[in-house]
Amino acid sequence: MLPTNLRWRSVRRFFRYGCVGVGTFAIDLALLYTLTTYAQVAYYIATPLSFFVGVSINYAISRRVVFRTTMRSWHGGYAHFIAIALAGMFLTTSSVVLLVGRFGLHYLVARVLVAGCVGVCNYLLNLYWNFKVAGSH
């Protein structure tokens, strides 16, 4: 069991990550909607594009606000972040395609449903593998 002060730091870090994630997810959704509605890009192409833009913005903010105690360089951290994001992008896109094609959901509804699971997975991978700040402040 973690000491109380580390537990609260962990909770605050996760809360900050969630806030950053909600904001960058809003950018992701807005871009997804814009690409599909106005640029007539197919949702299965627009989904990974908007996801990549969102997670790149997420990295810049998360590095400053969430994982500020990391010792990893900016470029090294971004490379690891992109590796995690590529896995997340594949999981996101394939899940959205499945939910739209198999269950007939609207692509934006499917994207929102997938976001929570992928977001938590990305957080844990960044916490333990990329920034390696689990248990620190």
VOBALUM-59726 format. One record per residue (C-alpha): x, y, z; residue in one letter; residue number from 1. Coordinates in steps of 0.05 Angstrom, whole numbers, plus 32768, in hexadecimal, padded with zeros to 4 digits. Each point is the difference from the previous one (the first is absolute). Layout:
! VOBALUM-59726
+------+------+------+--------+------+
:   px :   py :   pz : midren : doke :
+------+------+------+--------+------+
:    X :    Y :    Z :      A :  NUM :
...
+------+------+------+--------+------+
This chain:
! VOBALUM-59726
+------+------+------+--------+------+
:   px :   py :   pz : midren : doke :
+------+------+------+--------+------+
: 8000 : 8000 : 8000 :      M :    1 :
: 801A : 8045 : 7FEE :      L :    2 :
: 8009 : 8034 : 8036 :      P :    3 :
: 7FC8 : 8033 : 8002 :      T :    4 :
: 8028 : 8039 : 7FE1 :      N :    5 :
: 8015 : 7FD5 : 7FC5 :      L :    6 :
: 7FB8 : 7FE7 : 7FF7 :      R :    7 :
: 7FE7 : 8048 : 7FFC :      W :    8 :
: 8037 : 8012 : 7FD0 :      R :    9 :
: 7FED : 7FC5 : 7FD5 :      S :   10 :
: 7FB6 : 8014 : 8002 :      V :   11 :
: 8012 : 8048 : 7FEE :      R :   12 :
: 802C : 7FE8 : 7FC7 :      R :   13 :
: 7FC9 : 7FD4 : 7FE4 :      F :   14 :
: 7FCE : 803A : 8007 :      F :   15 :
: 802F : 802F : 7FDB :      R :   16 :
: 800A : 7FCC : 7FCA :      Y :   17 :
: 7FB4 : 7FF8 : 7FFB :      G :   18 :
: 7FF6 : 804B : 7FF8 :      C :   19 :
: 8036 : 8004 : 7FCB :      V :   20 :
: 7FE2 : 7FC3 : 7FDF :      G :   21 :
: 7FBA : 801C : 7FFE :      V :   22 :
: 8019 : 8041 : 7FE2 :      G :   23 :
: 802A : 7FDF : 7FCA :      T :   24 :
: 7FC9 : 7FCD : 7FF3 :      F :   25 :
: 7FD2 : 803B : 7FF2 :      A :   26 :
: 8033 : 8017 : 7FCC :      I :   27 :
: 8003 : 7FB9 : 7FE4 :      D :   28 :
: 7FB4 : 7FFD : 7FFA :      L :   29 :
: 7FFA : 8045 : 7FE1 :      A :   30 :
: 8035 : 7FEE : 7FCD :      L :   31 :
: 7FE0 : 7FBD : 7FF2 :      L :   32 :
: 7FBD : 8022 : 7FF5 :      Y :   33 :
: 801E : 8036 : 7FD4 :      T :   34 :
: 8027 : 7FCE : 7FD5 :      L :   35 :
: 7FC4 : 7FD3 : 7FF5 :      T :   36 :
: 7FCB : 8035 : 7FF8 :      T :   37 :
: 8023 : 8038 : 7FDB :      Y :   38 :
: 803C : 7FDF : 7FDF :      A :   39 :
: 7FD9 : 7FC0 : 7FF0 :      Q :   40 :
: 8037 : 7FD4 : 801C :      V :   41 :
: 7FE9 : 7FB9 : 8010 :      A :   42 :
: 7FF8 : 7FF6 : 804C :      Y :   43 :
: 8032 : 7FC5 : 8000 :      Y :   44 :
: 8035 : 802F : 7FE4 :      I :   45 :
: 7FEC : 803E : 8028 :      A :   46 :
: 8000 : 7FD9 : 8041 :      T :   47 :
: 804B : 7FF1 : 8002 :      P :   48 :
: 8011 : 8045 : 7FE5 :      L :   49 :
: 7FD9 : 8025 : 8035 :      S :   50 :
: 8018 : 7FCF : 8036 :      F :   51 :
: 8049 : 800F : 7FED :      F :   52 :
: 7FF5 : 804B : 8003 :      V :   53 :
: 7FDD : 7FFA : 8043 :      G :   54 :
: 8036 : 7FD4 : 8020 :      V :   55 :
: 8038 : 802D : 7FE7 :      S :   56 :
: 7FDF : 803C : 8022 :      I :   57 :
: 7FF4 : 7FD3 : 803C :      N :   58 :
: 804A : 7FF0 : 8004 :      Y :   59 :
: 8016 : 8049 : 8001 :      A :   60 :
: 7FCF : 8011 : 8037 :      I :   61 :
: 8008 : 7FBF : 8028 :      S :   62 :
: 804B : 8007 : 8001 :      R :   63 :
: 7FFA : 8044 : 8021 :      R :   64 :
: 7FC4 : 7FF4 : 802D :      V :   65 :
: 7FFA : 7FB6 : 800F :      V :   66 :
: 8044 : 7FDE : 7FF9 :      F :   67 :
: 802D : 803B : 8013 :      R :   68 :
: 802E : 7FD6 : 802C :      T :   69 :
: 8018 : 7FD5 : 7FC6 :      T :   70 :
: 804A : 7FFB : 7FF2 :      M :   71 :
: 7FF4 : 7FEB : 7FB7 :      R :   72 :
: 8013 : 8033 : 7FCB :      S :   73 :
: 7FC9 : 8024 : 7FD9 :      W :   74 :
: 8010 : 7FDC : 7FBF :      H :   75 :
: 800A : 7FBC : 8021 :      G :   76 :
: 7FBF : 8008 : 8025 :      G :   77 :
: 7FDB : 8014 : 7FC1 :      Y :   78 :
: 801C : 7FC3 : 7FDB :      A :   79 :
: 7FE6 : 7FD2 : 8038 :      H :   80 :
: 7FBF : 8027 : 8002 :      F :   81 :
: 7FF6 : 7FF7 : 7FB5 :      I :   82 :
: 800E : 7FB5 : 8007 :      A :   83 :
: 7FC9 : 7FFC : 8034 :      I :   84 :
: 7FD3 : 802D : 7FD6 :      A :   85 :
: 8009 : 7FD3 : 7FC3 :      L :   86 :
: 7FE7 : 7FC5 : 8028 :      A :   87 :
: 7FC7 : 802C : 8019 :      G :   88 :
: 7FF1 : 8018 : 7FBA :      M :   89 :
: 7FFB : 7FB9 : 7FE6 :      F :   90 :
: 7FD4 : 7FEB : 803A :      L :   91 :
: 7FD5 : 803F : 7FF8 :      T :   92 :
: 7FF8 : 7FFA : 7FB5 :      T :   93 :
: 7FF2 : 7FB5 : 8000 :      S :   94 :
: 7FCE : 8007 : 803A :      S :   95 :
: 7FDC : 803A : 7FDE :      V :   96 :
: 7FFC : 7FD9 : 7FBE :      V :   97 :
: 7FE5 : 7FC4 : 8026 :      L :   98 :
: 7FCC : 8028 : 8026 :      L :   99 :
: 7FE9 : 8023 : 7FC1 :      V :  100 :
: 8002 : 7FC5 : 7FD1 :      G :  101 :
: 7FE7 : 7FC9 : 802F :      R :  102 :
: 7FD2 : 8025 : 802E :      F :  103 :
: 7FEB : 803B : 7FD4 :      G :  104 :
: 8015 : 8036 : 8031 :      L :  105 :
: 800D : 8046 : 7FE7 :      H :  106 :
: 804B : 800B : 7FF9 :      Y :  107 :
: 8002 : 8038 : 8033 :      L :  108 :
: 7FDA : 7FD6 : 8034 :      V :  109 :
: 802F : 7FC7 : 7FF3 :      A :  110 :
: 803C : 802E : 8007 :      R :  111 :
: 7FE7 : 8019 : 8044 :      V :  112 :
: 7FF4 : 7FB9 : 8019 :      L :  113 :
: 8046 : 7FEB : 7FED :      V :  114 :
: 8022 : 803E : 801D :      A :  115 :
: 7FFB : 7FED : 8049 :      G :  116 :
: 8020 : 7FBC : 7FFA :      C :  117 :
: 8038 : 8018 : 7FD2 :      V :  118 :
: 800C : 803D : 802C :      G :  119 :
: 800A : 7FD7 : 803F :      V :  120 :
: 802E : 7FCF : 7FDB :      C :  121 :
: 8029 : 803A : 7FE5 :      N :  122 :
: 8005 : 8020 : 8045 :      Y :  123 :
: 801A : 7FBF : 8020 :      L :  124 :
: 8032 : 7FF4 : 7FC8 :      L :  125 :
: 801A : 8047 : 8005 :      N :  126 :
: 8002 : 7FFE : 804C :      L :  127 :
: 8028 : 7FBF : 8005 :      Y :  128 :
: 8025 : 7FF9 : 7FBE :      W :  129 :
: 800A : 8043 : 7FE0 :      N :  130 :
: 8008 : 8034 : 8037 :      F :  131 :
: 800D : 7FCD : 8038 :      K :  132 :
: 7FE4 : 802D : 8036 :      V :  133 :
: 7FD2 : 7FD0 : 8024 :      A :  134 :
: 8009 : 8008 : 804B :      G :  135 :
: 8024 : 8043 : 7FF9 :      S :  136 :
: 7FE4 : 8046 : 8005 :      H :  137 :
+------+------+------+--------+------+
